[in-house]
Amino acid sequence: MDRDDPAYPGQSEYTGSFLRVYDAVVLGFFLRFVWRCPTSRLVDGYKQNIRDRHLDVGPGTGYFIERSGLPNGSQVTILDPNQNVLDYATRRLRRLDVTAVQADVLKPLPVDGPFNSAALHGVIHCLPGPLDRKAAAVTNVAAVLAPGGVLFGMSILGSSGPHTWLSRMMLNTLNRRGTFDNLTDTAEGLKEILRASFEHVEIETVGSVAIFAATNPRPPTS
């Protein structure tokens, strides 16, 4: 991804060294103690929604896919603009049939669909805002899902979300750094962009995190 791309800051910190400590720092500490969402709750979301022939946008280290319960050899496509992420997750998920695609979810996806499930897990709060711009990510994923497919994931809410003093401090710090761009993101706004592309949407707020599942993608409008 070009450095002048608006989406560049949200993925640039995912170096090889950062990925090696990601599970302990981001999932073990920040998710539990800052954003107040148990990692186990998100693992449960994967177990409930993932299906063979799955598309994972922004797979991170592959932590959640590894724990999702997919049988060995299941087909998984991982998509990310950062090659470090793709390389790390591919090594971790070698028991699965993994296809790695370097691409930006805000642009039409160069993947071989349709997929039965897809995840935008911890991605939306990193995309350049506002939410009506981030809607392109949802639209692009919906376009490659099967008619009965499911899109699931989570996103950290912006300034109006249920924050503690610690999570609000981190929210503002990460937005200043460009790692996040989500100060105006709300659960209602997230539901709105999901409903534009899916017939059924469910959202639950846990701590400062919105957890969502959307099923039955709407036919694309001409």
Disulfide bonds with the S-S distance in Angstrom:
none
